[in-house]
Amino acid sequence: MQHLSRAMSRVRVQIMNQFDRKSHEYKAIKRYWKLIQQESRKLSDKRFYRPAFRMHLTNREILDKLLSYSEDLKHHYHLYQLLLFHFQNKEPEKFFGLIEDNLKLVHPLFQTVFKTFL
């Protein structure tokens, strides 16, 4: 699973680098990187004032905003979360099925990790 986590992090950085370094999107993805790496079931629903967004937001709302910046990031995030879920629930058929179904559709970094699992 460490392979998968590192691949997600590297994909996030590559997507982040497509934005201008002074843009709000770049800074938000860079600042809240842990929310993308974190398991979605463990995200807090407590509201805090977030200076980067100038409003009170929960971690889930921040994550939704981050994912809205890039369809590619959103796709890889949801795939990453599904793989984490199936791995933690010890469902190998679904885990490996998901890998086989998405092998050709994902970023090359994910493809390398997927080939390691197969």
N, C-alpha and C positions, 0 to 999 in steps of 0.2 A: 504494500500500500504506500510505502514511502516513495516508490517510483512514481506512482500516480500523483501524489501530492506535489512532488517536484516538477512533474510535467505541467500540472495545472498552474503552478507558480510561474514557470517559464513562459507559458502561453499568455498568462496575464501580463507579464512584463512586455512581451512582444506586441500585444494589442495596445497596451498603455503607450508604448513608444511610437505608435502611429499618430498620436495626438501631439499637438504643440506642447512643449514643456511648460509653458505659462498658462495653458488652458485649464479651465475648471475641471474638465473631465480627467485630464492627466493627474492633477493634484489629488482629486478625490480617490481615484483608483489606487494611487500610490499610498495615500494616507490610510485608507480602510482595507488594505490588502488582506488582513486577518479574517475579515468577514467572508471573503471569497473562499479562503482556505478552510474555514470552520464548517463543521457539520451543521446543516440547516436546521436540524431539530433542536440544536443547542443555542440558537440565536435568542437573544433577550428581547422581550416585548416592552421593556421599560423605556419611557421617553426621557431623553436628555437634550439639552441645547447643544446643537452642533454648529460651531462657528463657520465651518466650511460651507454649510448650506444655509446658515443664518435662520434656523428654525429648530423647533423641537422635533426630533425624529427617533424612532426605534431603530434597532439594528436591522430589522427586516426591511423597513422603509428605505434605509440607506442602501442596502443590498439591491433592492428593486431599482433604485436610481442608478447605481453603478452598472447594473446589467442592461439598463435601457440605453446606455452609451454605445453598446456594440452587440450586434446580433451574434457575432462569432463568440464573444465572451459569454453571452447568455447560453448558447448551445453547449459549449464546453463545460460551463458551470453545472447545468442541469444533468449532463451526462456524468460528470464527476460525482455529483450528489447521489445519483442512482447507483453508481458502482459502489460507493461507500456504504449505502444502505444495504445492498444485496450482500456485500462482503461481511458486514457486521452481523447480519441476520443469518449468516451461514447458508446462503442459497446459491450454491455453485452453478446450477443449471442456468439461472437467470443472469448471474454475474458473467459467465463465459458467453452466454447467448448475446448479451448486450455488447460485449467486446467484439464478437464475430460480426454482428449486424452493423456496427459503426466503424469497423476497421478502415474502410476506404473513405469514410466521410469526415474524418477528424484531421486535425493538425498533425504534421509529421512527428512532432514530439510525442503526441499521444500514440501514434502508430507504432513508434519504437517500443513504448511501454506495453502496448497491447500484444505485440509480437513476443515479448518476454513472457507474458502470461500464457500464451497459447502453446 
